[in-house]
Amino acid sequence: MIRFILADLRKYWLGSAVVVLIVALAVALGVAVTLQERALRLGSARAADKFDLVIGAAGSENQLVLSSVFLQASPLPLMDGRVLTQLASDPRVAWAAPIGFGDSFMGYPIVGTTTALVNNLADGLAEGKVFAREGEAVIGASVALKLGDQIKPMHGAAEEGGHTHAELAYRVAGRLKPTGTAWDRAVLVPIQAVWHIHGMGHHDEAEVERNHDAHGEAAEAHEHHAADPDATISETWDADVPGLPAILVKPKSIADAYKLRQQYRAGTTLAVFPAEVLTRLYATLGDAKRVLFAVATGSQGLVAASVLLVTVMHVGQRRRQIGALRALGAPRRALFSIVWLELFVLVAMGLAAGFALGYAAALAVSGMVASGSGVSIPVNFARDDIGFAVALLAFAALISSVPAVLAYRQSPASALRG
């Protein structure tokens, strides 16, 4: 029986290949959607795990998390710098790290922060040391620079009229170990250097605001406040801390985290747990997944119908062959098994190829997302996928039985007369 099926498949290899390809493409769409949605959830959740609490100015929770945790370029409103002073002296806070955005280098975001964040972001440094002066920088694991390289910060994008700051060039002093987050593509510098480059700090901040255009791009003013690359940094905050877009906070306990969140969710500030914000984003992502999966299921249904039609026509064209086999003494059960197994093998091959294609497509998309965002997007099969594969195989067995039943019911005489 097996040799008969193999000979039949070799004879009709082109039609068999088309059936396998059609089934594979239909299945690959559903598999890719499922794997990619799961990978995005897992990757973003892992990236947010490193940050317990984010505090910023009142506004959009989603934008606060996307900008501060995932480093998506978008202007955030500034909150009063005294919030950092309060958090630094709060006994419920293990550490609080301010962050400042706005500049970049070769597409890598430059983030102003403190040594507290650098020391707690990754499991130590892969090489070099933490910055100690305003002219030093620590780069993420995926930044294509080496120790000692110079970094000239650019405000805004070059294609949008951005300008390079001439006041200061950072020198790479250290490199972080991989974190699997967007911070692997970041350049971390002292927050004081960012303030000085943008004319902020111990002077009239209202004057600084007047030097910003509608897009928040700072003018090249206040050169007398430019950073000194050899100036050592101090992380003792006073009342003159300038406005901040966000502060990353590590509470000492879960209870402290909820108390801080409640305290800073009133008035002009906003405090969020990144995991909570991601949960709401996942709900939106889940809705999109259901729509795409419905489309994939519909395409699989159409493919199943077309494959069934083709195989029924194929059985009809082979009526004489089936009749000859019956006349030579082949039992009906053998004919049923041959026709059923031949179609089932084709569909099963299509299912296997579809899972492989879907996995490859999800890997390709995850690679593009990871290269652009820096967030590691792991693509893996889960236990639920086994159930999905078994359901598809059961459906394949069911549709394969339709032409097999037609062959089973044919009598030798009628088949030979046809």
C-alpha positions, 0 to 999 in steps of 0.5 A: 500500500505504501509503495502504491501511494508513493508511486501515485505521489511521484506520478502526480507530483506537481498537483501534490506539491500545489496542495502542500503549498496551499495548505502550508501558506494558509496554516503559516498565517495563523501560526505566525500571528499566534507566535508573534503576538505571544513573543511581543507580550513576553518580550515587552513584559521582560523589558518592563520587569526591571522597572517597578514604578515610573513617575512623570508629569500628569498626562498619558500613562501609555506615553510615559511608559513607552518613552521612559521604559521603551525609550520611544522618541516622544516629548513628555511634559516636565514635572517639578524637579522637587519631586526628585528631591522628595523621592531621594529623601523618602525612606520608602525608596531604595533608589530614584533615578531621573532620566532626560531625553532629547539627544541621540547619536547614530540613531542611538538615544542618549539618556541622561540619568544617574549611577544608581540606574546604571548600577541596577539596570544590568548585572554589572558592566561587561567592560570599563567603568561607570561614568564619574564625570560629565564628559563620560558615557556608558553604552548599552550592550548593542551599541556599535561603539568601543571604549574610548570612542567619542559621542557628539550628541545631536538634538533631534533628527538630522533629516528634520533639521536637528543640530549637533551640540558643540558644547560637549563630546562624551567619551565611552567609559563603560559598556553594560551587560545585555539586558534584552531591553531597549536600554541595550541600544541606549547611551547613558550619560550623567543627567547634569551634562544633559541639563547643562547642554540644554541650558538648564540648571541653576538659572531662570528656567522660564528663559530656557522655555522661551528658547524652545520652539513648538517641538521642544527643540532647544536653541543654542543658547546659554553657552556659559552654562555648557557642561565641563567634561572634566567636572565630577558629578554629584547626585545630591539633589537640592531645590534647584533641580530643573524639570524632569520628564520621568523618574524611575523608582525602586521602592523598598517593598511592594507596600511602599510601591503602592503607597508611592503610586497613590501619593504621586497620582494626584495633582501635577504628577502621575505614577504608574506600574509599567506592568499595569499599563502593558496589561491594557496594551495587551488587551488591544493587542489581543483584539488585533490578534483575534481579528487576524486569527479570524482571517487566518481561520477563514483562509484555512477554511477556504483552503480546506474546501478547495483541497476537498474539491480538488481531491474529489475531482481527482478520485472521479478521474481515477474511477477506472483505476479504482475499478481495476483494483477492485476487479483484481480483488482489492478489498474496499477497506484497502482502497479506502485506506489508500485514498485516505492516507494519500490525501492525509499525507499531503495535508499533513506535509502542508501542516508541517511546512506551514508551522515551519513557515509561520515560525520563520516569519515570526522570527523575521518580524521579531528580528526587525522589531528587536533591531529597531527597538532593542527589546528582545522578542523571543519566538517559541512554541508553547503547549497551546500550539500542540493542541492547535496542531492536533486540531488541524490534524484531526480536521485533515483526517476528517476532510481526507475521509470524504474522497475515501468514502467515495472510492469505498462506495464505488462498485467495480462494474460501475467504475469500469463502465465509467 
